[in-house]
Amino acid sequence: MAVPYAEVIGDPIAHSKSPLIHRFWLGKLGLEGEYRAVRVASSELPDWLAARRGDPDWRGCNVTIPHKLSIMSLLDEVDDQGVGAVNCVLPRAGGLVGRNTDVAGVEEALADDVGPGAPVCLIGAGGGARAAIAALAGMGVGELRIIARDQAAGRDLLDGFAMEGAVFGFEDSVEALDGCAGIVNASPLGMEGFPFMPETVLSAISFVRPGGFVLDMVYGSATTPLIEQAGRAGLKAKDGLVMLIGQAKQAFHYFFEAAAPSEHDGALRRLLAP
Protein backbone atom coordinates (compact mmCIF):
# COMPACT_ATOMS: atom_id res chain seq x y z
CA MET A 1 0.00 0.00 0.00
CA ALA A 2 1.37 3.42 -0.97
CA VAL A 3 2.25 5.87 1.80
CA PRO A 4 1.21 9.53 1.61
CA TYR A 5 4.18 11.88 1.52
CA ALA A 6 5.19 15.52 1.44
CA GLU A 7 8.59 17.01 0.80
CA VAL A 8 10.76 20.10 0.68
CA ILE A 9 12.40 21.17 -2.58
CA GLY A 10 15.24 23.53 -3.28
CA ASP A 11 18.79 23.81 -4.58
CA PRO A 12 20.74 23.29 -2.35
CA ILE A 13 18.56 21.32 0.04
CA ALA A 14 20.87 19.48 2.45
CA HIS A 15 20.70 22.35 4.97
CA SER A 16 16.90 22.19 5.36
CA LYS A 17 15.56 21.40 8.82
CA SER A 18 12.05 20.66 7.48
CA PRO A 19 12.55 16.86 7.31
CA LEU A 20 13.58 16.76 10.99
CA ILE A 21 10.52 18.79 12.00
CA HIS A 22 7.87 16.94 10.00
CA ARG A 23 9.27 13.47 10.71
CA PHE A 24 9.36 14.31 14.42
CA TRP A 25 5.67 15.21 14.38
CA LEU A 26 4.68 12.20 12.29
CA GLY A 27 6.41 9.97 14.82
CA LYS A 28 4.87 11.67 17.86
CA LEU A 29 1.37 11.35 16.37
CA GLY A 30 1.90 7.84 15.01
CA LEU A 31 0.70 8.94 11.59
CA GLU A 32 1.40 7.01 8.42
CA GLY A 33 3.33 9.31 6.15
CA GLU A 34 6.73 10.36 4.91
CA TYR A 35 8.51 13.67 4.51
CA ARG A 36 11.38 13.90 2.06
CA ALA A 37 14.01 16.42 0.96
CA VAL A 38 14.56 16.62 -2.80
CA ARG A 39 17.12 18.69 -4.66
CA VAL A 40 15.40 20.22 -7.69
CA ALA A 41 17.43 22.46 -10.01
CA SER A 42 15.70 25.46 -11.57
CA SER A 43 15.75 23.84 -15.01
CA GLU A 44 14.05 20.75 -13.58
CA LEU A 45 11.25 22.54 -11.77
CA PRO A 46 8.53 22.45 -14.48
CA ASP A 47 8.97 18.72 -15.16
CA TRP A 48 9.21 17.89 -11.46
CA LEU A 49 5.98 19.73 -10.72
CA ALA A 50 4.19 18.15 -13.68
CA ALA A 51 5.10 14.69 -12.36
CA ARG A 52 3.78 15.52 -8.90
CA ARG A 53 0.44 16.63 -10.33
CA GLY A 54 -0.29 13.04 -11.31
CA ASP A 55 0.86 11.39 -8.06
CA PRO A 56 -2.14 10.52 -5.82
CA ASP A 57 0.11 9.96 -2.78
CA TRP A 58 1.71 13.41 -2.95
CA ARG A 59 0.35 15.78 -0.30
CA GLY A 60 2.36 18.84 -1.29
CA CYS A 61 5.72 20.43 -0.68
CA ASN A 62 7.56 23.17 1.08
CA VAL A 63 9.58 25.40 -1.22
CA THR A 64 12.91 27.00 -0.41
CA ILE A 65 15.55 28.91 -2.37
CA PRO A 66 15.73 29.49 -5.28
CA HIS A 67 12.14 28.53 -6.19
CA LYS A 68 9.89 30.71 -4.01
CA LEU A 69 9.27 33.15 -6.85
CA SER A 70 9.76 31.08 -10.00
CA ILE A 71 7.33 28.35 -8.96
CA MET A 72 4.44 30.82 -8.81
CA SER A 73 3.99 30.97 -12.58
CA LEU A 74 3.62 27.17 -12.68
CA LEU A 75 0.70 27.06 -10.22
CA ASP A 76 -3.03 27.27 -10.81
CA GLU A 77 -3.73 29.56 -7.86
CA VAL A 78 -1.64 31.67 -5.48
CA ASP A 79 -2.84 32.75 -2.04
CA ASP A 80 0.28 34.29 -0.52
CA GLN A 81 -1.28 37.07 1.62
CA GLY A 82 0.47 39.68 -0.49
CA VAL A 83 3.96 38.43 0.28
CA GLY A 84 4.87 37.94 -3.37
CA ALA A 85 6.40 34.51 -2.81
CA VAL A 86 5.22 31.03 -1.84
CA ASN A 87 6.89 28.47 0.38
CA CYS A 88 4.16 25.82 0.31
CA VAL A 89 2.41 24.11 -2.63
CA LEU A 90 -0.70 21.99 -2.18
CA PRO A 91 -2.72 19.76 -4.51
CA ARG A 92 -6.37 20.75 -4.47
CA ALA A 93 -9.43 19.92 -6.57
CA GLY A 94 -8.85 22.92 -8.81
CA GLY A 95 -5.14 22.31 -9.29
CA LEU A 96 -2.00 23.34 -7.44
CA VAL A 97 -2.28 26.15 -4.88
CA GLY A 98 0.66 28.16 -3.57
CA ARG A 99 0.63 29.61 -0.07
CA ASN A 100 3.05 31.32 2.29
CA THR A 101 3.26 29.89 5.80
CA ASP A 102 6.05 32.27 6.89
CA VAL A 103 3.30 34.75 7.77
CA ALA A 104 1.82 32.24 10.23
CA GLY A 105 5.30 31.67 11.66
CA VAL A 106 5.74 35.35 12.49
CA GLU A 107 2.21 35.53 13.90
CA GLU A 108 2.84 32.58 16.21
CA ALA A 109 6.16 33.97 17.38
CA LEU A 110 4.65 37.37 18.25
CA ALA A 111 1.09 36.43 19.23
CA ASP A 112 1.53 37.70 22.80
CA ASP A 113 3.65 40.75 21.96
CA VAL A 114 2.14 42.64 19.02
CA GLY A 115 -1.01 44.65 18.56
CA PRO A 116 -2.26 48.22 18.12
CA GLY A 117 -0.11 50.74 19.93
CA ALA A 118 3.61 51.36 19.83
CA PRO A 119 5.46 51.10 16.51
CA VAL A 120 7.53 48.08 15.56
CA CYS A 121 10.97 48.22 13.91
CA LEU A 122 11.73 45.87 11.03
CA ILE A 123 15.31 45.26 9.91
CA GLY A 124 15.62 44.32 6.24
CA ALA A 125 13.69 44.91 3.04
CA GLY A 126 13.92 41.57 1.22
CA GLY A 127 11.69 38.51 0.93
CA GLY A 128 11.70 37.72 4.64
CA ALA A 129 10.66 41.29 5.38
CA ARG A 130 7.61 40.94 3.14
CA ALA A 131 6.31 38.01 5.18
CA ALA A 132 6.99 39.91 8.40
CA ILE A 133 5.11 42.99 7.20
CA ALA A 134 2.14 40.90 6.10
CA ALA A 135 1.99 39.35 9.56
CA LEU A 136 2.46 42.63 11.44
CA ALA A 137 -0.20 44.37 9.36
CA GLY A 138 -2.62 41.53 10.01
CA MET A 139 -1.91 41.76 13.75
CA GLY A 140 -2.90 45.41 13.85
CA VAL A 141 0.47 47.18 13.95
CA GLY A 142 -0.23 50.71 12.77
CA GLU A 143 3.29 52.10 12.38
CA LEU A 144 6.36 50.36 11.03
CA ARG A 145 9.90 51.67 11.07
CA ILE A 146 12.22 49.95 8.63
CA ILE A 147 16.01 49.88 8.89
CA ALA A 148 17.54 48.89 5.55
CA ARG A 149 20.62 49.45 3.46
CA ASP A 150 18.36 49.81 0.41
CA GLN A 151 16.05 52.51 1.69
CA ALA A 152 14.15 52.74 -1.59
CA ALA A 153 13.20 49.07 -1.21
CA GLY A 154 12.03 49.84 2.32
CA ARG A 155 9.78 52.64 1.10
CA ASP A 156 8.38 50.33 -1.58
CA LEU A 157 7.46 47.84 1.14
CA LEU A 158 5.61 50.45 3.18
CA ASP A 159 3.74 51.63 0.10
CA GLY A 160 2.98 48.10 -1.09
CA PHE A 161 1.39 47.12 2.21
CA ALA A 162 -0.17 50.56 2.81
CA MET A 163 1.62 50.83 6.15
CA GLU A 164 2.33 54.06 7.98
CA GLY A 165 5.94 54.51 8.98
CA ALA A 166 9.41 55.60 7.95
CA VAL A 167 12.64 54.15 6.59
CA PHE A 168 16.05 54.61 8.20
CA GLY A 169 19.64 53.77 7.51
CA PHE A 170 21.65 51.74 10.02
CA GLU A 171 23.36 54.91 11.17
CA ASP A 172 19.99 56.20 12.41
CA SER A 173 19.16 53.18 14.57
CA VAL A 174 18.53 55.21 17.73
CA GLU A 175 15.83 57.24 16.01
CA ALA A 176 14.33 54.11 14.48
CA LEU A 177 14.17 52.17 17.77
CA ASP A 178 13.21 54.98 20.13
CA GLY A 179 9.88 54.05 21.76
CA CYS A 180 9.31 50.91 19.67
CA ALA A 181 7.43 47.93 21.06
CA GLY A 182 10.02 45.64 19.56
CA ILE A 183 12.28 44.60 16.71
CA VAL A 184 11.94 41.99 13.98
CA ASN A 185 15.15 41.11 12.13
CA ALA A 186 14.15 39.84 8.69
CA SER A 187 17.63 40.27 7.22
CA PRO A 188 20.41 37.63 7.06
CA LEU A 189 22.62 39.74 9.36
CA GLY A 190 23.94 37.46 12.08
CA MET A 191 23.43 34.27 10.06
CA GLU A 192 26.44 32.03 9.58
CA GLY A 193 28.37 33.25 6.55
CA PHE A 194 26.90 36.78 6.72
CA PRO A 195 28.06 39.94 8.52
CA PHE A 196 27.06 40.50 12.13
CA MET A 197 24.31 42.93 13.04
CA PRO A 198 25.88 46.43 12.99
CA GLU A 199 26.91 47.85 16.34
CA THR A 200 24.69 50.88 15.69
CA VAL A 201 21.64 48.61 16.09
CA LEU A 202 23.00 46.61 19.03
CA SER A 203 23.86 49.73 21.02
CA ALA A 204 20.43 51.28 20.33
CA ILE A 205 18.39 48.32 21.67
CA SER A 206 18.10 50.08 25.03
CA PHE A 207 15.76 52.59 23.34
CA VAL A 208 13.09 49.89 22.82
CA ARG A 209 10.24 50.21 25.33
CA PRO A 210 10.72 48.29 28.62
CA GLY A 211 9.19 44.83 28.33
CA GLY A 212 9.54 44.89 24.55
CA PHE A 213 10.56 42.06 22.28
CA VAL A 214 13.17 41.05 19.73
CA LEU A 215 12.45 38.41 17.09
CA ASP A 216 15.54 37.41 15.15
CA MET A 217 14.38 35.37 12.15
CA VAL A 218 17.93 34.06 11.71
CA TYR A 219 18.38 30.43 12.74
CA GLY A 220 21.08 27.81 12.48
CA SER A 221 23.31 28.89 15.35
CA ALA A 222 22.67 28.68 19.07
CA THR A 223 22.35 32.45 19.40
CA THR A 224 23.13 35.73 17.65
CA PRO A 225 24.55 39.04 18.89
CA LEU A 226 21.08 40.57 18.50
CA ILE A 227 19.50 37.92 20.75
CA GLU A 228 22.32 38.26 23.29
CA GLN A 229 21.97 42.04 23.43
CA ALA A 230 18.19 41.77 23.76
CA GLY A 231 18.65 39.50 26.79
CA ARG A 232 21.07 41.94 28.41
CA ALA A 233 18.53 44.75 27.86
CA GLY A 234 15.79 42.75 29.59
CA LEU A 235 13.71 42.31 26.44
CA LYS A 236 11.83 39.16 25.42
CA ALA A 237 14.20 37.51 22.95
CA LYS A 238 12.91 35.01 20.41
CA ASP A 239 15.13 33.26 17.89
CA GLY A 240 14.43 32.04 14.37
CA LEU A 241 13.51 28.54 15.51
CA VAL A 242 10.30 29.91 17.01
CA MET A 243 9.24 31.17 13.60
CA LEU A 244 10.58 28.11 11.77
CA ILE A 245 8.51 25.78 13.92
CA GLY A 246 5.49 28.08 13.70
CA GLN A 247 5.42 28.17 9.91
CA ALA A 248 5.98 24.41 9.76
CA LYS A 249 2.93 23.78 11.96
CA GLN A 250 0.64 25.30 9.35
CA ALA A 251 2.31 23.36 6.53
CA PHE A 252 2.05 20.10 8.51
CA HIS A 253 -1.69 20.65 8.95
CA TYR A 254 -2.05 21.25 5.21
CA PHE A 255 -0.08 18.12 4.31
CA PHE A 256 -1.32 15.58 6.83
CA GLU A 257 -4.63 17.09 8.05
CA ALA A 258 -3.51 16.93 11.67
CA ALA A 259 -2.42 19.52 14.21
CA ALA A 260 1.27 19.49 15.07
CA PRO A 261 1.75 18.39 18.71
CA SER A 262 2.85 21.71 20.24
CA GLU A 263 3.36 20.09 23.65
CA HIS A 264 6.60 18.66 22.26
CA ASP A 265 8.05 22.01 21.08
CA GLY A 266 10.78 21.87 23.72
CA ALA A 267 12.01 18.47 22.57
CA LEU A 268 11.84 19.60 18.95
CA ARG A 269 13.96 22.67 19.67
CA ARG A 270 16.59 20.47 21.31
CA LEU A 271 16.60 18.27 18.22
CA LEU A 272 17.03 21.23 15.89
CA ALA A 273 19.68 23.02 17.94
CA PRO A 274 21.46 20.40 20.07
Secondary structure in CASP SS format (residue, H / E / C, confidence):
PFRMAT SS
TARGET T0000
AUTHOR 0000-0000-0000
METHOD secondary structure of the structure
MODEL  1
M C 1.00
A C 1.00
V C 1.00
P C 1.00
Y E 1.00
A E 1.00
E E 1.00
V E 1.00
I E 1.00
G E 1.00
D C 1.00
P C 1.00
I C 1.00
A C 1.00
H C 1.00
S C 1.00
K C 1.00
S H 1.00
P H 1.00
L H 1.00
I H 1.00
H H 1.00
R H 1.00
F H 1.00
W H 1.00
L H 1.00
G H 1.00
K H 1.00
L H 1.00
G C 1.00
L C 1.00
E C 1.00
G C 1.00
E E 1.00
Y E 1.00
R E 1.00
A E 1.00
V E 1.00
R E 1.00
V C 1.00
A C 1.00
S H 1.00
S H 1.00
E H 1.00
L H 1.00
P H 1.00
D H 1.00
W H 1.00
L H 1.00
A H 1.00
A H 1.00
R H 1.00
R H 1.00
G C 1.00
D C 1.00
P C 1.00
D C 1.00
W E 1.00
R E 1.00
G E 1.00
C E 1.00
N E 1.00
V E 1.00
T C 1.00
I C 1.00
P C 1.00
H C 1.00
K C 1.00
L C 1.00
S H 1.00
I H 1.00
M H 1.00
S H 1.00
L H 1.00
L C 1.00
D C 1.00
E E 1.00
V E 1.00
D E 1.00
D C 1.00
Q C 1.00
G C 1.00
V C 1.00
G C 1.00
A C 1.00
V C 1.00
N C 1.00
C E 1.00
V E 1.00
L E 1.00
P E 1.00
R E 1.00
A C 1.00
G C 1.00
G E 1.00
L E 1.00
V E 1.00
G E 1.00
R E 1.00
N C 1.00
T C 1.00
D H 1.00
V H 1.00
A H 1.00
G H 1.00
V H 1.00
E H 1.00
E H 1.00
A H 1.00
L C 1.00
A C 1.00
D C 1.00
D C 1.00
V C 1.00
G C 1.00
P C 1.00
G C 1.00
A C 1.00
P C 1.00
V E 1.00
C E 1.00
L E 1.00
I E 1.00
G C 1.00
A C 1.00
G C 1.00
G H 1.00
G H 1.00
A H 1.00
R H 1.00
A H 1.00
A H 1.00
I H 1.00
A H 1.00
A H 1.00
L H 1.00
A H 1.00
G H 1.00
M C 1.00
G C 1.00
V C 1.00
G C 1.00
E E 1.00
L E 1.00
R E 1.00
I E 1.00
I E 1.00
A C 1.00
R C 1.00
D C 1.00
Q H 1.00
A H 1.00
A H 1.00
G H 1.00
R H 1.00
D H 1.00
L H 1.00
L H 1.00
D H 1.00
G H 1.00
F C 1.00
A C 1.00
M C 1.00
E E 1.00
G E 1.00
A E 1.00
V E 1.00
F E 1.00
G C 1.00
F H 1.00
E H 1.00
D H 1.00
S H 1.00
V H 1.00
E H 1.00
A H 1.00
L H 1.00
D C 1.00
G C 1.00
C C 1.00
A C 1.00
G E 1.00
I E 1.00
V E 1.00
N E 1.00
A C 1.00
S C 1.00
P C 1.00
L C 1.00
G C 1.00
M C 1.00
E C 1.00
G C 1.00
F C 1.00
P C 1.00
F C 1.00
M C 1.00
P C 1.00
E H 1.00
T H 1.00
V H 1.00
L H 1.00
S C 1.00
A C 1.00
I H 1.00
S H 1.00
F H 1.00
V C 1.00
R C 1.00
P C 1.00
G C 1.00
G C 1.00
F E 1.00
V E 1.00
L E 1.00
D E 1.00
M C 1.00
V C 1.00
Y C 1.00
G C 1.00
S C 1.00
A C 1.00
T C 1.00
T C 1.00
P H 1.00
L H 1.00
I H 1.00
E H 1.00
Q H 1.00
A H 1.00
G H 1.00
R H 1.00
A C 1.00
G C 1.00
L C 1.00
K E 1.00
A E 1.00
K E 1.00
D C 1.00
G H 1.00
L H 1.00
V H 1.00
M H 1.00
L H 1.00
I H 1.00
G H 1.00
Q H 1.00
A H 1.00
K H 1.00
Q H 1.00
A H 1.00
F H 1.00
H H 1.00
Y H 1.00
F H 1.00
F H 1.00
E C 1.00
A C 1.00
A C 1.00
A C 1.00
P C 1.00
S H 1.00
E H 1.00
H H 1.00
D H 1.00
G H 1.00
A H 1.00
L H 1.00
R H 1.00
R H 1.00
L H 1.00
L H 1.00
A C 1.00
P C 1.00
END
